[in-house]
Amino acid sequence: MVDLIRTHAAPLRRTCRRLLRDDVDADDAIQETFLNALRGLSSFRGDARLSTWLHRIAINVCLARLRRARPQAWTMDADHEDDALASLLPRYHHDGHRIGPLPTWSTPLDELAQRRELCERVRRMVESLPEPHRTVIVLRDFEELSTEETAELLGVRVNAVKTRLHRARQVLRTMLEHELHREELG
């Protein structure tokens, strides 16, 4: 068990920290994760990698903690977007064309992406997303898990992960665009 903890604790802690946004809560979640893994080791069938199985346990622990801490954040129906989130998504005509112009960037995106400040802004914006969308962004873009692994960890279909990820990225882009536009004006 010690080797298991040494091998997997750091990546699991990183995931828990990103989901829970608190070091102490993340450490508690890691302890709970390994206790749950120890209790359920006999049920591990080997269908998935051990790291995937442990991530699934850790994410379930984190999601349960988030539900207990902020139950109102989990009242959003997964099939219906929160009004605030939906207001940031682009709108489309019935024929599929976007309503309004595509956003323009006054500074090339690759130059912006290199700035440390931009990375911190994006992290703060990710933290402000509703839990289902934030969780998908963390797993796919920060943890670099595949869509299939993310779906397996969250216990949802691959299409649900793709939809949430696409919407979350659109919202993040809009949020960033608004913030950069305010700076240009100010």
PyMOL CGO cylinders between C-alpha atoms (Angstrom):
from pymol import cmd
from pymol.cgo import CYLINDER

trace = [
    CYLINDER, 0.00, 0.00, 0.00, 2.92, 2.34, 0.72, 0.3, 1, 1, 1, 1, 1, 1,
    CYLINDER, 2.92, 2.34, 0.72, 4.21, 2.00, -2.85, 0.3, 1, 1, 1, 1, 1, 1,
    CYLINDER, 4.21, 2.00, -2.85, 0.70, 2.63, -4.16, 0.3, 1, 1, 1, 1, 1, 1,
    CYLINDER, 0.70, 2.63, -4.16, 0.49, 5.85, -2.15, 0.3, 1, 1, 1, 1, 1, 1,
    CYLINDER, 0.49, 5.85, -2.15, 3.98, 6.99, -3.20, 0.3, 1, 1, 1, 1, 1, 1,
    CYLINDER, 3.98, 6.99, -3.20, 3.20, 6.38, -6.84, 0.3, 1, 1, 1, 1, 1, 1,
    CYLINDER, 3.20, 6.38, -6.84, -0.26, 7.92, -7.02, 0.3, 1, 1, 1, 1, 1, 1,
    CYLINDER, -0.26, 7.92, -7.02, -0.54, 10.50, -4.23, 0.3, 1, 1, 1, 1, 1, 1,
    CYLINDER, -0.54, 10.50, -4.23, 0.90, 13.50, -6.12, 0.3, 1, 1, 1, 1, 1, 1,
    CYLINDER, 0.90, 13.50, -6.12, -1.31, 13.29, -9.23, 0.3, 1, 1, 1, 1, 1, 1,
    CYLINDER, -1.31, 13.29, -9.23, -4.36, 12.51, -7.10, 0.3, 1, 1, 1, 1, 1, 1,
    CYLINDER, -4.36, 12.51, -7.10, -3.62, 15.46, -4.81, 0.3, 1, 1, 1, 1, 1, 1,
    CYLINDER, -3.62, 15.46, -4.81, -3.27, 17.75, -7.83, 0.3, 1, 1, 1, 1, 1, 1,
    CYLINDER, -3.27, 17.75, -7.83, -6.68, 16.65, -9.06, 0.3, 1, 1, 1, 1, 1, 1,
    CYLINDER, -6.68, 16.65, -9.06, -8.28, 17.01, -5.63, 0.3, 1, 1, 1, 1, 1, 1,
    CYLINDER, -8.28, 17.01, -5.63, -6.69, 20.43, -5.14, 0.3, 1, 1, 1, 1, 1, 1,
    CYLINDER, -6.69, 20.43, -5.14, -8.05, 21.68, -8.45, 0.3, 1, 1, 1, 1, 1, 1,
    CYLINDER, -8.05, 21.68, -8.45, -11.53, 20.39, -7.71, 0.3, 1, 1, 1, 1, 1, 1,
    CYLINDER, -11.53, 20.39, -7.71, -11.74, 21.42, -4.06, 0.3, 1, 1, 1, 1, 1, 1,
    CYLINDER, -11.74, 21.42, -4.06, -9.59, 24.57, -4.29, 0.3, 1, 1, 1, 1, 1, 1,
    CYLINDER, -9.59, 24.57, -4.29, -8.20, 24.05, -0.79, 0.3, 1, 1, 1, 1, 1, 1,
    CYLINDER, -8.20, 24.05, -0.79, -5.02, 22.28, 0.31, 0.3, 1, 1, 1, 1, 1, 1,
    CYLINDER, -5.02, 22.28, 0.31, -6.42, 20.94, 3.58, 0.3, 1, 1, 1, 1, 1, 1,
    CYLINDER, -6.42, 20.94, 3.58, -9.57, 19.63, 1.89, 0.3, 1, 1, 1, 1, 1, 1,
    CYLINDER, -9.57, 19.63, 1.89, -7.44, 18.07, -0.84, 0.3, 1, 1, 1, 1, 1, 1,
    CYLINDER, -7.44, 18.07, -0.84, -5.27, 16.30, 1.74, 0.3, 1, 1, 1, 1, 1, 1,
    CYLINDER, -5.27, 16.30, 1.74, -8.36, 15.02, 3.54, 0.3, 1, 1, 1, 1, 1, 1,
    CYLINDER, -8.36, 15.02, 3.54, -9.80, 13.83, 0.23, 0.3, 1, 1, 1, 1, 1, 1,
    CYLINDER, -9.80, 13.83, 0.23, -6.56, 11.95, -0.58, 0.3, 1, 1, 1, 1, 1, 1,
    CYLINDER, -6.56, 11.95, -0.58, -6.70, 10.16, 2.78, 0.3, 1, 1, 1, 1, 1, 1,
    CYLINDER, -6.70, 10.16, 2.78, -10.32, 9.24, 2.19, 0.3, 1, 1, 1, 1, 1, 1,
    CYLINDER, -10.32, 9.24, 2.19, -9.47, 8.11, -1.34, 0.3, 1, 1, 1, 1, 1, 1,
    CYLINDER, -9.47, 8.11, -1.34, -6.78, 5.70, -0.17, 0.3, 1, 1, 1, 1, 1, 1,
    CYLINDER, -6.78, 5.70, -0.17, -8.98, 4.39, 2.64, 0.3, 1, 1, 1, 1, 1, 1,
    CYLINDER, -8.98, 4.39, 2.64, -11.80, 3.77, 0.14, 0.3, 1, 1, 1, 1, 1, 1,
    CYLINDER, -11.80, 3.77, 0.14, -9.33, 2.13, -2.25, 0.3, 1, 1, 1, 1, 1, 1,
    CYLINDER, -9.33, 2.13, -2.25, -8.04, -0.14, 0.51, 0.3, 1, 1, 1, 1, 1, 1,
    CYLINDER, -8.04, -0.14, 0.51, -11.60, -1.13, 1.47, 0.3, 1, 1, 1, 1, 1, 1,
    CYLINDER, -11.60, -1.13, 1.47, -12.56, -1.74, -2.14, 0.3, 1, 1, 1, 1, 1, 1,
    CYLINDER, -12.56, -1.74, -2.14, -9.34, -3.31, -3.41, 0.3, 1, 1, 1, 1, 1, 1,
    CYLINDER, -9.34, -3.31, -3.41, -11.02, -6.69, -3.68, 0.3, 1, 1, 1, 1, 1, 1,
    CYLINDER, -11.02, -6.69, -3.68, -13.59, -5.17, -6.04, 0.3, 1, 1, 1, 1, 1, 1,
    CYLINDER, -13.59, -5.17, -6.04, -10.92, -3.83, -8.43, 0.3, 1, 1, 1, 1, 1, 1,
    CYLINDER, -10.92, -3.83, -8.43, -11.39, -6.00, -11.52, 0.3, 1, 1, 1, 1, 1, 1,
    CYLINDER, -11.39, -6.00, -11.52, -8.56, -4.67, -13.62, 0.3, 1, 1, 1, 1, 1, 1,
    CYLINDER, -8.56, -4.67, -13.62, -10.87, -3.49, -16.41, 0.3, 1, 1, 1, 1, 1, 1,
    CYLINDER, -10.87, -3.49, -16.41, -9.27, -0.04, -16.13, 0.3, 1, 1, 1, 1, 1, 1,
    CYLINDER, -9.27, -0.04, -16.13, -5.79, 1.05, -15.14, 0.3, 1, 1, 1, 1, 1, 1,
    CYLINDER, -5.79, 1.05, -15.14, -5.20, 1.28, -11.42, 0.3, 1, 1, 1, 1, 1, 1,
    CYLINDER, -5.20, 1.28, -11.42, -4.54, 5.04, -11.77, 0.3, 1, 1, 1, 1, 1, 1,
    CYLINDER, -4.54, 5.04, -11.77, -7.90, 5.51, -13.50, 0.3, 1, 1, 1, 1, 1, 1,
    CYLINDER, -7.90, 5.51, -13.50, -9.64, 3.55, -10.76, 0.3, 1, 1, 1, 1, 1, 1,
    CYLINDER, -9.64, 3.55, -10.76, -7.94, 5.65, -8.06, 0.3, 1, 1, 1, 1, 1, 1,
    CYLINDER, -7.94, 5.65, -8.06, -8.78, 8.87, -9.91, 0.3, 1, 1, 1, 1, 1, 1,
    CYLINDER, -8.78, 8.87, -9.91, -12.39, 7.78, -10.07, 0.3, 1, 1, 1, 1, 1, 1,
    CYLINDER, -12.39, 7.78, -10.07, -12.44, 7.21, -6.32, 0.3, 1, 1, 1, 1, 1, 1,
    CYLINDER, -12.44, 7.21, -6.32, -10.73, 10.57, -5.68, 0.3, 1, 1, 1, 1, 1, 1,
    CYLINDER, -10.73, 10.57, -5.68, -13.12, 12.45, -7.94, 0.3, 1, 1, 1, 1, 1, 1,
    CYLINDER, -13.12, 12.45, -7.94, -16.11, 10.80, -6.32, 0.3, 1, 1, 1, 1, 1, 1,
    CYLINDER, -16.11, 10.80, -6.32, -14.75, 11.78, -2.90, 0.3, 1, 1, 1, 1, 1, 1,
    CYLINDER, -14.75, 11.78, -2.90, -14.25, 15.37, -4.09, 0.3, 1, 1, 1, 1, 1, 1,
    CYLINDER, -14.25, 15.37, -4.09, -17.67, 15.58, -5.71, 0.3, 1, 1, 1, 1, 1, 1,
    CYLINDER, -17.67, 15.58, -5.71, -19.32, 14.26, -2.55, 0.3, 1, 1, 1, 1, 1, 1,
    CYLINDER, -19.32, 14.26, -2.55, -17.46, 16.88, -0.50, 0.3, 1, 1, 1, 1, 1, 1,
    CYLINDER, -17.46, 16.88, -0.50, -18.52, 19.62, -2.90, 0.3, 1, 1, 1, 1, 1, 1,
    CYLINDER, -18.52, 19.62, -2.90, -22.13, 18.48, -2.75, 0.3, 1, 1, 1, 1, 1, 1,
    CYLINDER, -22.13, 18.48, -2.75, -22.08, 18.56, 1.04, 0.3, 1, 1, 1, 1, 1, 1,
    CYLINDER, -22.08, 18.56, 1.04, -20.36, 21.94, 1.16, 0.3, 1, 1, 1, 1, 1, 1,
    CYLINDER, -20.36, 21.94, 1.16, -22.39, 23.71, -1.52, 0.3, 1, 1, 1, 1, 1, 1,
    CYLINDER, -22.39, 23.71, -1.52, -25.59, 21.82, -2.31, 0.3, 1, 1, 1, 1, 1, 1,
    CYLINDER, -25.59, 21.82, -2.31, -26.99, 24.76, -4.28, 0.3, 1, 1, 1, 1, 1, 1,
    CYLINDER, -26.99, 24.76, -4.28, -24.20, 24.35, -6.84, 0.3, 1, 1, 1, 1, 1, 1,
    CYLINDER, -24.20, 24.35, -6.84, -25.55, 20.90, -7.68, 0.3, 1, 1, 1, 1, 1, 1,
    CYLINDER, -25.55, 20.90, -7.68, -29.15, 21.85, -8.31, 0.3, 1, 1, 1, 1, 1, 1,
    CYLINDER, -29.15, 21.85, -8.31, -28.48, 22.61, -11.97, 0.3, 1, 1, 1, 1, 1, 1,
    CYLINDER, -28.48, 22.61, -11.97, -29.96, 19.95, -14.23, 0.3, 1, 1, 1, 1, 1, 1,
    CYLINDER, -29.96, 19.95, -14.23, -27.17, 18.55, -16.41, 0.3, 1, 1, 1, 1, 1, 1,
    CYLINDER, -27.17, 18.55, -16.41, -29.39, 18.89, -19.49, 0.3, 1, 1, 1, 1, 1, 1,
    CYLINDER, -29.39, 18.89, -19.49, -30.15, 22.59, -18.87, 0.3, 1, 1, 1, 1, 1, 1,
    CYLINDER, -30.15, 22.59, -18.87, -27.56, 25.33, -18.68, 0.3, 1, 1, 1, 1, 1, 1,
    CYLINDER, -27.56, 25.33, -18.68, -27.52, 27.78, -15.82, 0.3, 1, 1, 1, 1, 1, 1,
    CYLINDER, -27.52, 27.78, -15.82, -28.78, 31.18, -17.04, 0.3, 1, 1, 1, 1, 1, 1,
    CYLINDER, -28.78, 31.18, -17.04, -25.48, 32.90, -16.29, 0.3, 1, 1, 1, 1, 1, 1,
    CYLINDER, -25.48, 32.90, -16.29, -23.55, 30.23, -18.17, 0.3, 1, 1, 1, 1, 1, 1,
    CYLINDER, -23.55, 30.23, -18.17, -25.96, 30.21, -21.08, 0.3, 1, 1, 1, 1, 1, 1,
    CYLINDER, -25.96, 30.21, -21.08, -25.71, 33.99, -21.46, 0.3, 1, 1, 1, 1, 1, 1,
    CYLINDER, -25.71, 33.99, -21.46, -22.01, 33.62, -22.27, 0.3, 1, 1, 1, 1, 1, 1,
    CYLINDER, -22.01, 33.62, -22.27, -22.49, 30.99, -24.97, 0.3, 1, 1, 1, 1, 1, 1,
    CYLINDER, -22.49, 30.99, -24.97, -22.62, 32.12, -28.60, 0.3, 1, 1, 1, 1, 1, 1,
    CYLINDER, -22.62, 32.12, -28.60, -26.06, 32.16, -30.23, 0.3, 1, 1, 1, 1, 1, 1,
    CYLINDER, -26.06, 32.16, -30.23, -26.86, 30.60, -33.60, 0.3, 1, 1, 1, 1, 1, 1,
    CYLINDER, -26.86, 30.60, -33.60, -29.53, 31.06, -36.25, 0.3, 1, 1, 1, 1, 1, 1,
    CYLINDER, -29.53, 31.06, -36.25, -31.72, 28.08, -37.17, 0.3, 1, 1, 1, 1, 1, 1,
    CYLINDER, -31.72, 28.08, -37.17, -29.45, 27.48, -40.20, 0.3, 1, 1, 1, 1, 1, 1,
    CYLINDER, -29.45, 27.48, -40.20, -26.41, 27.04, -37.95, 0.3, 1, 1, 1, 1, 1, 1,
    CYLINDER, -26.41, 27.04, -37.95, -24.72, 30.39, -38.61, 0.3, 1, 1, 1, 1, 1, 1,
    CYLINDER, -24.72, 30.39, -38.61, -23.51, 32.34, -35.60, 0.3, 1, 1, 1, 1, 1, 1,
    CYLINDER, -23.51, 32.34, -35.60, -25.55, 35.36, -34.53, 0.3, 1, 1, 1, 1, 1, 1,
    CYLINDER, -25.55, 35.36, -34.53, -23.24, 38.34, -34.36, 0.3, 1, 1, 1, 1, 1, 1,
    CYLINDER, -23.24, 38.34, -34.36, -19.61, 38.65, -35.34, 0.3, 1, 1, 1, 1, 1, 1,
    CYLINDER, -19.61, 38.65, -35.34, -16.88, 36.29, -34.26, 0.3, 1, 1, 1, 1, 1, 1,
    CYLINDER, -16.88, 36.29, -34.26, -14.77, 37.77, -31.49, 0.3, 1, 1, 1, 1, 1, 1,
    CYLINDER, -14.77, 37.77, -31.49, -11.60, 39.46, -32.62, 0.3, 1, 1, 1, 1, 1, 1,
    CYLINDER, -11.60, 39.46, -32.62, -8.42, 39.55, -30.63, 0.3, 1, 1, 1, 1, 1, 1,
    CYLINDER, -8.42, 39.55, -30.63, -6.38, 42.76, -30.69, 0.3, 1, 1, 1, 1, 1, 1,
    CYLINDER, -6.38, 42.76, -30.69, -3.29, 40.80, -29.62, 0.3, 1, 1, 1, 1, 1, 1,
    CYLINDER, -3.29, 40.80, -29.62, -2.40, 37.45, -31.21, 0.3, 1, 1, 1, 1, 1, 1,
    CYLINDER, -2.40, 37.45, -31.21, -3.66, 34.61, -29.06, 0.3, 1, 1, 1, 1, 1, 1,
    CYLINDER, -3.66, 34.61, -29.06, -0.32, 32.79, -28.99, 0.3, 1, 1, 1, 1, 1, 1,
    CYLINDER, -0.32, 32.79, -28.99, 1.33, 35.93, -27.54, 0.3, 1, 1, 1, 1, 1, 1,
    CYLINDER, 1.33, 35.93, -27.54, -1.36, 36.20, -24.87, 0.3, 1, 1, 1, 1, 1, 1,
    CYLINDER, -1.36, 36.20, -24.87, -1.09, 32.52, -23.97, 0.3, 1, 1, 1, 1, 1, 1,
    CYLINDER, -1.09, 32.52, -23.97, 2.58, 32.96, -23.08, 0.3, 1, 1, 1, 1, 1, 1,
    CYLINDER, 2.58, 32.96, -23.08, 1.82, 35.51, -20.39, 0.3, 1, 1, 1, 1, 1, 1,
    CYLINDER, 1.82, 35.51, -20.39, 1.76, 34.16, -16.88, 0.3, 1, 1, 1, 1, 1, 1,
    CYLINDER, 1.76, 34.16, -16.88, -0.96, 36.62, -15.95, 0.3, 1, 1, 1, 1, 1, 1,
    CYLINDER, -0.96, 36.62, -15.95, -3.26, 35.19, -18.57, 0.3, 1, 1, 1, 1, 1, 1,
    CYLINDER, -3.26, 35.19, -18.57, -2.77, 31.68, -17.22, 0.3, 1, 1, 1, 1, 1, 1,
    CYLINDER, -2.77, 31.68, -17.22, -3.72, 32.86, -13.73, 0.3, 1, 1, 1, 1, 1, 1,
    CYLINDER, -3.72, 32.86, -13.73, -6.80, 34.62, -15.08, 0.3, 1, 1, 1, 1, 1, 1,
    CYLINDER, -6.80, 34.62, -15.08, -7.92, 31.50, -16.87, 0.3, 1, 1, 1, 1, 1, 1,
    CYLINDER, -7.92, 31.50, -16.87, -7.45, 29.42, -13.71, 0.3, 1, 1, 1, 1, 1, 1,
    CYLINDER, -7.45, 29.42, -13.71, -9.61, 31.89, -11.75, 0.3, 1, 1, 1, 1, 1, 1,
    CYLINDER, -9.61, 31.89, -11.75, -12.24, 31.78, -14.48, 0.3, 1, 1, 1, 1, 1, 1,
    CYLINDER, -12.24, 31.78, -14.48, -12.20, 27.99, -14.47, 0.3, 1, 1, 1, 1, 1, 1,
    CYLINDER, -12.20, 27.99, -14.47, -12.77, 28.08, -10.70, 0.3, 1, 1, 1, 1, 1, 1,
    CYLINDER, -12.77, 28.08, -10.70, -15.85, 30.25, -11.24, 0.3, 1, 1, 1, 1, 1, 1,
    CYLINDER, -15.85, 30.25, -11.24, -17.53, 27.73, -13.57, 0.3, 1, 1, 1, 1, 1, 1,
    CYLINDER, -17.53, 27.73, -13.57, -20.37, 25.55, -12.28, 0.3, 1, 1, 1, 1, 1, 1,
    CYLINDER, -20.37, 25.55, -12.28, -19.04, 22.26, -10.89, 0.3, 1, 1, 1, 1, 1, 1,
    CYLINDER, -19.04, 22.26, -10.89, -19.89, 19.92, -13.80, 0.3, 1, 1, 1, 1, 1, 1,
    CYLINDER, -19.89, 19.92, -13.80, -18.15, 22.21, -16.30, 0.3, 1, 1, 1, 1, 1, 1,
    CYLINDER, -18.15, 22.21, -16.30, -15.20, 23.03, -14.04, 0.3, 1, 1, 1, 1, 1, 1,
    CYLINDER, -15.20, 23.03, -14.04, -14.64, 19.35, -13.32, 0.3, 1, 1, 1, 1, 1, 1,
    CYLINDER, -14.64, 19.35, -13.32, -14.53, 18.46, -17.01, 0.3, 1, 1, 1, 1, 1, 1,
    CYLINDER, -14.53, 18.46, -17.01, -12.09, 21.31, -17.77, 0.3, 1, 1, 1, 1, 1, 1,
    CYLINDER, -12.09, 21.31, -17.77, -9.84, 20.25, -14.89, 0.3, 1, 1, 1, 1, 1, 1,
    CYLINDER, -9.84, 20.25, -14.89, -9.78, 16.61, -15.94, 0.3, 1, 1, 1, 1, 1, 1,
    CYLINDER, -9.78, 16.61, -15.94, -9.40, 17.19, -19.68, 0.3, 1, 1, 1, 1, 1, 1,
    CYLINDER, -9.40, 17.19, -19.68, -7.28, 20.33, -19.92, 0.3, 1, 1, 1, 1, 1, 1,
    CYLINDER, -7.28, 20.33, -19.92, -5.27, 20.36, -16.68, 0.3, 1, 1, 1, 1, 1, 1,
    CYLINDER, -5.27, 20.36, -16.68, -4.98, 16.66, -15.94, 0.3, 1, 1, 1, 1, 1, 1,
    CYLINDER, -4.98, 16.66, -15.94, -4.85, 15.85, -19.67, 0.3, 1, 1, 1, 1, 1, 1,
    CYLINDER, -4.85, 15.85, -19.67, -7.09, 12.82, -19.37, 0.3, 1, 1, 1, 1, 1, 1,
    CYLINDER, -7.09, 12.82, -19.37, -8.77, 11.54, -22.51, 0.3, 1, 1, 1, 1, 1, 1,
    CYLINDER, -8.77, 11.54, -22.51, -12.45, 12.13, -23.13, 0.3, 1, 1, 1, 1, 1, 1,
    CYLINDER, -12.45, 12.13, -23.13, -13.09, 8.46, -22.50, 0.3, 1, 1, 1, 1, 1, 1,
    CYLINDER, -13.09, 8.46, -22.50, -11.16, 8.44, -19.22, 0.3, 1, 1, 1, 1, 1, 1,
    CYLINDER, -11.16, 8.44, -19.22, -12.99, 11.58, -18.11, 0.3, 1, 1, 1, 1, 1, 1,
    CYLINDER, -12.99, 11.58, -18.11, -16.36, 10.04, -18.95, 0.3, 1, 1, 1, 1, 1, 1,
    CYLINDER, -16.36, 10.04, -18.95, -15.43, 6.89, -17.06, 0.3, 1, 1, 1, 1, 1, 1,
    CYLINDER, -15.43, 6.89, -17.06, -14.27, 8.85, -14.01, 0.3, 1, 1, 1, 1, 1, 1,
    CYLINDER, -14.27, 8.85, -14.01, -17.40, 10.98, -13.92, 0.3, 1, 1, 1, 1, 1, 1,
    CYLINDER, -17.40, 10.98, -13.92, -19.75, 8.11, -14.71, 0.3, 1, 1, 1, 1, 1, 1,
    CYLINDER, -19.75, 8.11, -14.71, -21.26, 9.93, -17.72, 0.3, 1, 1, 1, 1, 1, 1,
    CYLINDER, -21.26, 9.93, -17.72, -21.37, 9.30, -21.44, 0.3, 1, 1, 1, 1, 1, 1,
    CYLINDER, -21.37, 9.30, -21.44, -18.56, 10.48, -23.72, 0.3, 1, 1, 1, 1, 1, 1,
    CYLINDER, -18.56, 10.48, -23.72, -20.98, 12.85, -25.47, 0.3, 1, 1, 1, 1, 1, 1,
    CYLINDER, -20.98, 12.85, -25.47, -21.82, 14.52, -22.14, 0.3, 1, 1, 1, 1, 1, 1,
    CYLINDER, -21.82, 14.52, -22.14, -18.11, 15.16, -21.55, 0.3, 1, 1, 1, 1, 1, 1,
    CYLINDER, -18.11, 15.16, -21.55, -17.70, 16.56, -25.05, 0.3, 1, 1, 1, 1, 1, 1,
    CYLINDER, -17.70, 16.56, -25.05, -20.72, 18.84, -24.65, 0.3, 1, 1, 1, 1, 1, 1,
    CYLINDER, -20.72, 18.84, -24.65, -19.69, 20.13, -21.23, 0.3, 1, 1, 1, 1, 1, 1,
    CYLINDER, -19.69, 20.13, -21.23, -16.11, 20.65, -22.35, 0.3, 1, 1, 1, 1, 1, 1,
    CYLINDER, -16.11, 20.65, -22.35, -17.15, 22.51, -25.49, 0.3, 1, 1, 1, 1, 1, 1,
    CYLINDER, -17.15, 22.51, -25.49, -19.54, 24.75, -23.58, 0.3, 1, 1, 1, 1, 1, 1,
    CYLINDER, -19.54, 24.75, -23.58, -17.05, 25.39, -20.79, 0.3, 1, 1, 1, 1, 1, 1,
    CYLINDER, -17.05, 25.39, -20.79, -14.36, 26.37, -23.29, 0.3, 1, 1, 1, 1, 1, 1,
    CYLINDER, -14.36, 26.37, -23.29, -16.78, 28.69, -25.09, 0.3, 1, 1, 1, 1, 1, 1,
    CYLINDER, -16.78, 28.69, -25.09, -17.72, 30.33, -21.79, 0.3, 1, 1, 1, 1, 1, 1,
    CYLINDER, -17.72, 30.33, -21.79, -14.07, 30.71, -20.79, 0.3, 1, 1, 1, 1, 1, 1,
    CYLINDER, -14.07, 30.71, -20.79, -13.28, 32.33, -24.12, 0.3, 1, 1, 1, 1, 1, 1,
    CYLINDER, -13.28, 32.33, -24.12, -16.18, 34.76, -23.72, 0.3, 1, 1, 1, 1, 1, 1,
    CYLINDER, -16.18, 34.76, -23.72, -15.20, 35.56, -20.13, 0.3, 1, 1, 1, 1, 1, 1,
    CYLINDER, -15.20, 35.56, -20.13, -11.62, 36.20, -21.19, 0.3, 1, 1, 1, 1, 1, 1,
    CYLINDER, -11.62, 36.20, -21.19, -12.74, 38.28, -24.15, 0.3, 1, 1, 1, 1, 1, 1,
    CYLINDER, -12.74, 38.28, -24.15, -14.89, 40.47, -21.87, 0.3, 1, 1, 1, 1, 1, 1,
    CYLINDER, -14.89, 40.47, -21.87, -12.04, 40.93, -19.41, 0.3, 1, 1, 1, 1, 1, 1,
    CYLINDER, -12.04, 40.93, -19.41, -9.50, 41.82, -22.10, 0.3, 1, 1, 1, 1, 1, 1,
    CYLINDER, -9.50, 41.82, -22.10, -11.98, 44.17, -23.75, 0.3, 1, 1, 1, 1, 1, 1,
    CYLINDER, -11.98, 44.17, -23.75, -12.55, 45.98, -20.44, 0.3, 1, 1, 1, 1, 1, 1,
    CYLINDER, -12.55, 45.98, -20.44, -8.80, 46.43, -20.10, 0.3, 1, 1, 1, 1, 1, 1,
    CYLINDER, -8.80, 46.43, -20.10, -8.50, 47.85, -23.59, 0.3, 1, 1, 1, 1, 1, 1,
    CYLINDER, -8.50, 47.85, -23.59, -11.22, 50.38, -22.80, 0.3, 1, 1, 1, 1, 1, 1,
    CYLINDER, -11.22, 50.38, -22.80, -9.83, 51.25, -19.36, 0.3, 1, 1, 1, 1, 1, 1,
]
cmd.load_cgo(trace, "trace")
